[in-house]
């Protein structure tokens, strides 16, 4: 599990049996419906699917779509992280002493 400020935004799972499936779970408030159209996804259990969480599962011989997974992890981070962490850094001017010269 990966957290931001104590909140999970992505969870990775792997079957302990060599060659077993692996999974990625993320919160997708924007692309939830589109993600569920893919054959390797399903709503996350325990009622989390109702809140936009999906789980993608891949077997050992499948190549996970890394670009899609990167976009999903990014979306999930933005959905869970405090807005303060998402804000761009403020523009700063030169210190007052540098302007006085």
MMTF fields as JSON, N, C-alpha, C and O atoms, coordinates in Angstrom:
{
  "mmtfVersion": "1.0.0",
  "mmtfProducer": "UNKNOWN",
  "numBonds": 403,
  "numAtoms": 404,
  "numGroups": 101,
  "numChains": 1,
  "numModels": 1,
  "chainsPerModel": [1],
  "groupsPerChain": [101],
  "chainIdList": ["A"],
  "bondAtomList": [4, 2, 8, 6, 12, 10, 16, 14, 20, 18, 24, 22, 28, 26, 32, 30, 36, 34, 40, 38, 44, 42, 48, 46, 52, 50, 56, 54, 60, 58, 64, 62, 68, 66, 72, 70, 76, 74, 80, 78, 84, 82, 88, 86, 92, 90, 96, 94, 100, 98, 104, 102, 108, 106, 112, 110, 116, 114, 120, 118, 124, 122, 128, 126, 132, 130, 136, 134, 140, 138, 144, 142, 148, 146, 152, 150, 156, 154, 160, 158, 164, 162, 168, 166, 172, 170, 176, 174, 180, 178, 184, 182, 188, 186, 192, 190, 196, 194, 200, 198, 204, 202, 208, 206, 212, 210, 216, 214, 220, 218, 224, 222, 228, 226, 232, 230, 236, 234, 240, 238, 244, 242, 248, 246, 252, 250, 256, 254, 260, 258, 264, 262, 268, 266, 272, 270, 276, 274, 280, 278, 284, 282, 288, 286, 292, 290, 296, 294, 300, 298, 304, 302, 308, 306, 312, 310, 316, 314, 320, 318, 324, 322, 328, 326, 332, 330, 336, 334, 340, 338, 344, 342, 348, 346, 352, 350, 356, 354, 360, 358, 364, 362, 368, 366, 372, 370, 376, 374, 380, 378, 384, 382, 388, 386, 392, 390, 396, 394, 400, 398],
  "bondOrderList": [1, 1, 1, 1, 1, 1, 1, 1, 1, 1, 1, 1, 1, 1, 1, 1, 1, 1, 1, 1, 1, 1, 1, 1, 1, 1, 1, 1, 1, 1, 1, 1, 1, 1, 1, 1, 1, 1, 1, 1, 1, 1, 1, 1, 1, 1, 1, 1, 1, 1, 1, 1, 1, 1, 1, 1, 1, 1, 1, 1, 1, 1, 1, 1, 1, 1, 1, 1, 1, 1, 1, 1, 1, 1, 1, 1, 1, 1, 1, 1, 1, 1, 1, 1, 1, 1, 1, 1, 1, 1, 1, 1, 1, 1, 1, 1, 1, 1, 1, 1],
  "groupList": [{"groupName": "UNK", "atomNameList": ["N", "CA", "C", "O"], "elementList": ["N", "C", "C", "O"], "formalChargeList": [0, 0, 0, 0], "bondAtomList": [1, 0, 2, 1, 3, 2], "bondOrderList": [1, 1, 2], "singleLetterCode": "X", "chemCompType": "L-PEPTIDE LINKING"}],
  "groupTypeList": [0, 0, 0, 0, 0, 0, 0, 0, 0, 0, 0, 0, 0, 0, 0, 0, 0, 0, 0, 0, 0, 0, 0, 0, 0, 0, 0, 0, 0, 0, 0, 0, 0, 0, 0, 0, 0, 0, 0, 0, 0, 0, 0, 0, 0, 0, 0, 0, 0, 0, 0, 0, 0, 0, 0, 0, 0, 0, 0, 0, 0, 0, 0, 0, 0, 0, 0, 0, 0, 0, 0, 0, 0, 0, 0, 0, 0, 0, 0, 0, 0, 0, 0, 0, 0, 0, 0, 0, 0, 0, 0, 0, 0, 0, 0, 0, 0, 0, 0, 0, 0],
  "groupIdList": [1, 2, 3, 4, 5, 6, 7, 8, 9, 10, 11, 12, 13, 14, 15, 16, 17, 18, 19, 20, 21, 22, 23, 24, 25, 26, 27, 28, 29, 30, 31, 32, 33, 34, 35, 36, 37, 38, 39, 40, 41, 42, 43, 44, 45, 46, 47, 48, 49, 50, 51, 52, 53, 54, 55, 56, 57, 58, 59, 60, 61, 62, 63, 64, 65, 66, 67, 68, 69, 70, 71, 72, 73, 74, 75, 76, 77, 78, 79, 80, 81, 82, 83, 84, 85, 86, 87, 88, 89, 90, 91, 92, 93, 94, 95, 96, 97, 98, 99, 100, 101],
  "secStructList": [7, 3, 3, 3, 6, 6, 3, 3, 3, 3, 3, 3, 3, 3, 7, 1, 1, 6, 6, 7, 7, 3, 3, 3, 3, 3, 3, 7, 6, 6, 6, 2, 2, 2, 2, 2, 6, 1, 6, 6, 3, 3, 3, 7, 6, 6, 6, 4, 4, 4, 4, 6, 3, 3, 3, 3, 3, 3, 7, 6, 6, 1, 7, 7, 7, 2, 2, 2, 2, 2, 2, 2, 2, 2, 2, 2, 2, 2, 2, 2, 1, 7, 2, 2, 2, 2, 1, 7, 7, 7, 7, 7, 7, 7, 7, 2, 2, 2, 2, 2, 7],
  "xCoordList": [0.833, 0.0, 0.876, 1.932, 0.412, 1.124, 0.154, -0.995, 0.643, -0.208, 0.325, 1.515, -0.6, -0.25, -0.99, -2.216, -0.227, -0.799, -1.728, -2.798, -1.303, -2.027, -3.192, -3.868, -3.444, -4.547, -3.99, -3.086, -4.533, -4.093, -4.59, -5.756, -3.688, -4.132, -3.82, -4.336, -2.996, -2.76, -2.321, -1.564, -2.819, -2.416, -1.997, -2.668, -0.893, -0.388, -0.512, -0.279, -0.875, -0.976, -0.348, -0.355, 0.19, 0.774, 0.496, 0.574, 0.177, -0.06, 1.282, 2.279, 1.32, 2.6, 3.106, 4.28, 2.247, 2.674, 3.413, 2.872, 4.631, 5.364, 4.525, 3.943, 4.476, 3.704, 2.229, 1.455, 1.833, 0.443, 0.097, 0.978, -1.178, -1.582, -1.109, -0.805, -1.055, -0.769, -1.921, -2.624, -2.108, -3.21, -2.783, -1.827, -3.525, -3.331, -4.718, -5.656, -4.842, -6.113, -5.939, -5.018, -6.836, -6.756, -8.156, -9.15, -8.214, -9.478, -9.535, -8.645, -10.597, -10.721, -12.047, -12.999, -12.117, -13.376, -13.732, -14.912, -12.747, -13.008, -13.144, -14.037, -12.298, -12.281, -12.784, -12.522, -13.496, -14.0, -14.793, -14.509, -15.783, -16.645, -15.861, -16.052, -14.99, -14.181, -13.243, -13.032, -12.687, -11.776, -12.495, -11.925, -13.74, -14.493, -14.874, -15.314, -14.711, -14.961, -13.81, -13.957, -12.679, -11.51, -11.65, -12.195, -11.164, -11.373, -10.626, -10.965, -9.633, -8.828, -9.214, -8.504, -10.313, -10.712, -12.049, -12.856, -12.25, -13.536, -13.637, -12.622, -14.854, -14.974, -14.272, -14.348, -13.608, -12.92, -13.962, -15.027, -13.643, -14.556, -14.754, -14.25, -15.487, -15.782, -16.542, -16.466, -17.28, -18.053, -17.252, -17.82, -15.949, -15.112, -15.401, -15.204, -15.866, -16.189, -17.246, -17.245, -18.139, -19.185, -18.609, -19.244, -17.406, -16.742, -15.709, -14.902, -15.726, -14.806, -13.524, -12.658, -13.376, -12.167, -12.31, -13.36, -11.233, -11.201, -9.949, -8.953, -10.031, -8.882, -8.611, -9.504, -7.378, -6.937, -6.058, -5.143, -6.34, -5.593, -4.964, -5.591, -3.711, -2.961, -2.296, -1.789, -2.306, -1.599, -0.126, 0.254, 0.69, 2.136, 2.512, 3.529, 1.708, 2.058, 1.445, 1.64, 0.718, 0.143, 1.08, 1.766, 1.091, 1.876, 0.937, 0.066, 1.085, 0.204, 0.39, 1.51, -0.684, -0.587, -0.039, -0.797, 1.273, 1.938, 1.481, 1.363, 1.225, 0.784, -0.571, -0.787, -1.473, -2.792, -2.614, -3.219, -1.799, -1.59, -0.965, -1.345, -0.016, 0.584, -0.483, -0.525, -1.332, -2.395, -3.363, -3.814, -3.682, -4.596, -3.99, -4.679, -2.722, -2.067, -2.053, -2.281, -1.79, -1.8, -3.196, -3.335, -4.22, -5.597, -5.97, -6.602, -5.582, -5.892, -5.197, -5.787, -3.95, -3.221, -3.962, -4.182, -4.344, -5.055, -6.394, -6.847, -7.024, -8.321, -8.19, -9.11, -7.061, -6.895, -6.04, -6.277, -5.064, -4.131, -4.83, -5.757, -4.394, -4.937, -4.69, -3.643, -5.639, -5.544, -4.289, -3.743, -3.841, -2.631, -1.407, -0.541, -1.351, -0.227, -0.338, 0.656, -1.539, -1.752, -1.526, -1.315, -1.569, -1.418, -0.002, 0.963, 0.12, 1.474, 2.19, 1.55, 3.51, 4.242, 4.039, 3.935, 3.981, 3.772, 4.976, 6.116, 4.689, 5.776, 6.441, 5.766, 7.735, 8.448, 9.266, 9.779, 9.376, 10.226, 11.564, 11.748, 12.47, 13.784, 13.645, 12.743, 14.515, 14.478, 14.635, 15.227, 14.112, 14.138, 15.552, 15.766, 16.522, 17.901, 18.456, 19.192, 18.12, 18.621, 18.028, 18.691, 16.801, 16.178, 16.736, 16.679, 17.27, 17.766, 19.079, 19.424, 19.798, 21.122, 21.06, 22.095],
  "yCoordList": [-1.179, 0.0, 1.24, 1.283, 2.241, 3.506, 4.573, 4.645, 5.4, 6.397, 7.805, 8.02, 8.757, 10.166, 10.726, 10.655, 11.283, 11.819, 10.81, 11.168, 9.557, 8.516, 7.895, 7.015, 8.338, 7.791, 6.974, 7.42, 5.783, 4.904, 5.459, 5.832, 5.51, 5.887, 4.807, 4.862, 3.838, 2.69, 1.507, 1.653, 0.337, -0.896, -1.905, -2.075, -2.56, -3.594, -4.929, -5.03, -5.943, -7.275, -8.287, -8.118, -9.334, -10.409, -11.726, -11.827, -12.717, -14.055, -14.614, -14.508, -15.201, -15.737, -16.926, -17.284, -17.531, -18.648, -18.081, -17.22, -18.54, -18.03, -18.16, -19.21, -17.077, -17.084, -16.774, -16.772, -16.51, -16.191, -14.78, -14.015, -14.429, -13.104, -11.97, -12.173, -10.772, -9.563, -8.599, -8.68, -7.679, -6.729, -5.325, -5.133, -4.352, -2.945, -2.391, -2.58, -1.706, -1.121, 0.383, 0.852, 1.141, 2.604, 3.209, 2.55, 4.474, 5.215, 6.087, 6.904, 5.908, 6.617, 7.373, 6.885, 8.545, 9.28, 9.776, 9.957, 9.998, 10.514, 9.408, 9.476, 8.414, 7.394, 6.028, 5.012, 6.008, 4.764, 3.925, 2.74, 4.533, 3.788, 3.252, 2.103, 4.063, 3.624, 2.489, 1.549, 2.578, 1.534, 0.195, -0.857, 0.242, -1.005, -1.677, -2.827, -0.978, -1.588, -2.491, -3.27, -2.397, -3.206, -4.612, -4.774, -5.623, -7.013, -7.415, -8.429, -6.654, -7.033, -6.269, -6.358, -5.527, -4.74, -5.193, -5.834, -4.836, -5.065, -4.06, -3.53, -3.797, -2.923, -3.57, -4.786, -2.789, -3.301, -3.779, -3.179, -4.848, -5.434, -4.59, -3.472, -5.141, -4.497, -3.184, -2.311, -3.035, -1.827, -0.651, 0.408, -0.813, 0.293, 0.632, 1.77, -0.347, -0.11, 0.969, 1.688, 1.087, 2.112, 3.513, 4.495, 3.605, 4.902, 5.186, 6.105, 4.407, 4.663, 3.859, 4.093, 2.919, 2.095, 0.939, 0.301, 0.672, -0.482, -1.305, -0.799, -2.578, -3.472, -4.073, -4.639, -3.945, -4.543, -5.736, -5.622, -6.875, -8.101, -8.638, -8.655, -9.077, -9.584, -10.903, -11.069, -11.826, -13.089, -12.881, -11.86, -13.846, -13.728, -13.597, -12.983, -14.165, -14.101, -12.892, -12.729, -12.054, -10.845, -9.65, -9.539, -8.777, -7.545, -6.431, -6.017, -5.935, -4.855, -3.599, -3.301, -2.862, -1.63, -0.501, 0.202, -0.336, 0.58, 2.03, 2.72, 2.504, 3.895, 4.107, 5.133, 3.162, 3.254, 3.221, 4.022, 2.31, 2.199, 3.466, 3.901, 4.064, 5.337, 6.424, 7.169, 6.51, 7.521, 7.263, 8.206, 6.014, 5.677, 6.007, 6.541, 5.699, 6.017, 7.528, 8.008, 8.265, 9.728, 10.25, 11.113, 9.735, 10.146, 9.804, 10.605, 8.623, 8.192, 9.086, 9.45, 9.435, 10.339, 11.673, 12.183, 12.23, 13.515, 13.419, 14.396, 12.252, 12.073, 11.984, 12.359, 11.493, 11.204, 12.252, 12.541, 12.812, 13.746, 15.035, 15.49, 15.62, 16.926, 17.956, 17.944, 18.82, 19.828, 20.685, 21.159, 20.88, 21.663, 21.058, 21.786, 19.729, 19.069, 19.132, 18.958, 19.378, 19.417, 20.804, 20.948, 21.816, 23.191, 23.42, 22.923, 24.178, 24.477, 25.369, 26.137, 25.268, 26.11, 27.584, 27.93, 28.448, 29.874, 30.46, 30.046, 31.429, 32.13, 33.036, 33.72, 33.037, 33.877, 34.914, 34.663, 36.058, 37.099, 37.051, 36.309, 37.84, 37.874, 38.431, 39.229, 38.031, 38.561, 40.068, 40.623, 40.741, 42.209, 42.75, 43.768, 42.115, 42.606, 42.636, 43.556, 41.662, 41.61, 42.746, 43.242, 43.171, 44.247, 45.612, 46.556, 45.723, 47.014, 47.417, 48.598, 46.551, 46.848, 47.722, 48.054],
  "zCoordList": [0.0, 0.0, 0.0, 0.632, -0.722, -0.758, -0.257, -0.694, 0.67, 1.301, 1.092, 0.861, 1.183, 1.238, 2.442, 2.525, 3.37, 4.615, 5.301, 5.794, 5.322, 6.032, 5.283, 5.817, 4.044, 3.255, 2.098, 1.392, 1.908, 0.825, -0.508, -0.638, -1.505, -2.843, -3.877, -4.994, -3.533, -4.406, -3.545, -2.585, -3.921, -3.234, -4.296, -5.314, -4.041, -4.941, -4.238, -3.033, -4.982, -4.405, -5.333, -6.552, -4.754, -5.553, -4.862, -3.637, -5.64, -5.125, -4.648, -5.362, -3.462, -2.975, -3.784, -3.689, -4.565, -5.413, -6.623, -7.316, -6.892, -8.058, -9.324, -9.597, -10.087, -11.33, -11.124, -12.081, -9.869, -9.577, -10.006, -10.401, -9.933, -10.396, -9.492, -8.317, -10.072, -9.312, -9.54, -10.548, -8.588, -8.731, -8.324, -7.574, -8.846, -8.524, -8.214, -8.987, -7.079, -6.675, -6.537, -5.867, -7.18, -7.178, -7.107, -7.414, -6.698, -6.679, -7.929, -8.167, -8.731, -10.0, -10.081, -10.689, -9.481, -9.537, -10.937, -11.238, -11.791, -13.133, -14.177, -15.022, -14.142, -15.198, -14.733, -15.377, -13.632, -13.05, -14.053, -14.233, -14.703, -15.63, -16.822, -17.22, -17.389, -18.529, -18.123, -18.889, -16.927, -16.443, -16.305, -16.593, -15.867, -15.678, -16.991, -16.989, -18.116, -19.426, -19.858, -20.8, -19.188, -19.547, -18.962, -17.87, -19.676, -19.233, -17.963, -17.351, -17.56, -16.394, -15.124, -14.122, -15.144, -13.98, -13.414, -14.088, -12.152, -11.484, -10.338, -9.887, -9.867, -8.701, -7.508, -7.331, -6.714, -5.531, -4.522, -4.378, -3.841, -2.867, -1.618, -1.515, -0.689, 0.594, 0.426, 1.291, -0.686, -0.915, -1.44, -1.707, -1.593, -2.082, -3.542, -3.968, -4.302, -5.701, -5.869, -6.868, -4.911, -4.963, -4.816, -5.202, -4.258, -4.068, -5.149, -5.009, -6.225, -7.329, -7.329, -8.172, -6.411, -6.37, -7.344, -7.419, -8.099, -9.004, -8.712, -8.194, -9.057, -8.939, -10.308, -10.938, -10.758, -12.019, -11.664, -10.848, -12.279, -11.982, -13.259, -14.319, -13.14, -14.282, -13.912, -12.802, -14.846, -14.628, -14.958, -15.532, -14.596, -14.795, -16.267, -16.59, -17.165, -18.582, -19.298, -20.503, -18.582, -19.174, -18.977, -17.961, -19.958, -19.876, -19.407, -20.171, -18.175, -17.709, -18.56, -18.975, -18.824, -19.61, -18.736, -18.068, -18.747, -17.826, -17.953, -16.941, -19.155, -19.323, -18.656, -18.011, -18.802, -18.157, -16.643, -15.93, -16.151, -14.707, -14.138, -13.051, -14.849, -14.394, -14.29, -13.31, -15.291, -15.283, -14.132, -13.482, -13.876, -12.786, -11.428, -10.559, -11.234, -9.957, -9.752, -8.641, -10.802, -10.718, -10.369, -9.502, -11.034, -10.741, -9.307, -8.619, -8.855, -7.497, -6.47, -5.452, -6.743, -5.844, -5.74, -4.641, -6.89, -6.89, -6.158, -5.561, -6.203, -5.542, -4.025, -3.299, -3.55, -2.119, -1.398, -0.225, -2.083, -1.444, -1.019, -1.69, 0.083, 0.477, -0.632, -1.279, -0.837, -1.905, -1.77, -2.767, -0.547, -0.286, -0.999, -1.483, -1.054, -1.724, -3.242, -3.947, -3.745, -5.186, -5.771, -6.975, -4.926, -5.397, -5.91, -5.33, -7.006, -7.491, -6.482, -5.764, -6.428, -5.488, -5.838, -7.015, -4.834, -5.12, -5.845, -5.637, -6.696, -7.372, -6.352, -5.582, -6.349, -5.376, -6.118, -7.209, -5.521, -6.103, -5.386, -4.421, -5.868, -5.23, -3.821, -3.564, -2.907, -1.549, -1.559, -2.485, -0.542, -0.46, -0.551, -1.209, 0.079, 0.051, -1.366, -1.723, -2.16, -3.526, -4.353, -5.264, -4.062, -4.806, -4.409, -5.196, -3.205, -2.703, -3.346, -3.294, -3.921, -4.488, -5.663, -6.241]
}
